[in-house]
Amino acid sequence: MIPRLLLLSLVLLLAACAQAPVRNPLAQWRPSPNHDERRAVAIVIHATEQRSVAESLLTLSTGNSGGPVSAHYLVGEDGTIYQLVEESRRAWHAGGGRWGTITDLNSASIGIELDNDGAEPFPPAQIEALLRLLEDLCTRLGIPRHAVIAHADLAPTRKRDPGIHFPWRRLAEAGFGLWPDPADGDPPPGFDPWLAMEAIGWPLHDRAAAVRAYRRHYRGDEADTLDAEDLRILHSLVQQARRLR
């Protein structure tokens, strides 16, 4: 039997080794206090577009026909929250895309999948659980509360999730994401909606796809043209984004 003192010493040694910084043997170690952990700056909301939590858990934890994918969290219809990847690790959830100046969303975001087939409304229990999770993540990790976006927002030519049924206004009422404020009024003469969309974050290499992503988020449809109401919405979103800087 290993003496208790020796066992304690081994445990302490292993703990110290686990916390020691990884140092490059080619360089002299001159530690600086001017750093912190790499962390997420956005949260991406997905819909699984599958038939059940069980199917999605399998997809997110194994290889599949489209290659390996993952997310940090999966929220079931009944409100059960599953964590699949540590928050400090890079989950493979966003794929190619861009939001504003961020071109590697996998490295810069937390991915949350919602158990939803892409055609049905999201149950209240699921949304309440999502709101609790968003509150926890934004508070604990320091993620800006307005930086909650759709998978389709960052990849409008490839993705449409979480879809037209997702209650973005409900999230905004709880303090997450951007939502237009009628008090911002009408846009000024010469207002350019494309500059506004780009300033907010949408990639515009395919404008029709970007408009569809925007309309899913703020109008609950999949139109690919902008009308006067869209200009008012985009004007308000830009004003809010500026106030948050």
C-alpha angles and dihedrals in degrees: 000000000000111000112252093239092052091048091051090050091052092050092050091047092051091048091051091049091049091055098042115113118252106249128197109235090212092066138058111248111239104163120215125198091212101101145074137191120295105254144179119267098187143031121224119206118211137178116219094219088208135115103254148359089254092056092047093048088054093048093048095049103040141041118275140179092281095047130262117323133173144169134204093239141016121198118202126216089254092054098259110148119213123191115208104167133033112255091236091057129081110252117199099235111113105047120185117353145091140241114192106311094340111104100167104054093169089065096041105041148055113238120217120187120199120206100242133129093223095250105064132075118258112255118242092241090056094049092047090052090048091052091052090050093048091050090051095046097045093046098043100037098034094238111163109254092225091056096084110119142166124258086237091055093064096036106030096160093053109029141045102177141157080028140206095306096061110113102231091161090058089054091048091052087056090050103262126123130356122297129178119259116210088211089073088072130201122337116261122255111285094024108165112213092193092057088047093052091048092047091052092049115265116135109235105197085112106031096186091053091047091052091050090053091048092047092050089053100044108017103031095234139085103241116146100208132074126234134187092278090055090055090053090049094048092047090054093046091053091050091051093047090053092050090053095055 
